[in-house]
Amino acid sequence: MLGEYRFGIARSRYKTDYERWLEKYLPAYTVLNVDEDTAIEYAGLRMELKTAGTPIPSNDIWIAALCRQHSQPILSRDLHFDLVQGLKRFTW
């Protein structure tokens, strides 16, 4: 979710550069909204991870749920996204 990116930017030593980058490129993308279907995906995914004994941070479950809901990959360096069935992770 966009909030996670903004949080990462706020903590970065390259904050100004990243803020400019986001301002420049964000209009070219569609920001997906969290809705009831996302919440259903979140609940199911959280149960899957809990049952498998592989929990991940709650905010990241929301992000993964949104990606799975829309059949989209995720761009992240966080390896725990690899624990999510049906989610393709790209890194940089």
Secondary structure, DSSP 8 states (H G I E B T S, - for coil): -HHHHHHHHHH-TTHHHHHHHHHHHGGGS------HHHHHHHHHHHHHHHHHT----HHHHHHHHHHHHTT--EE-S-GGGGGSTT--EE--
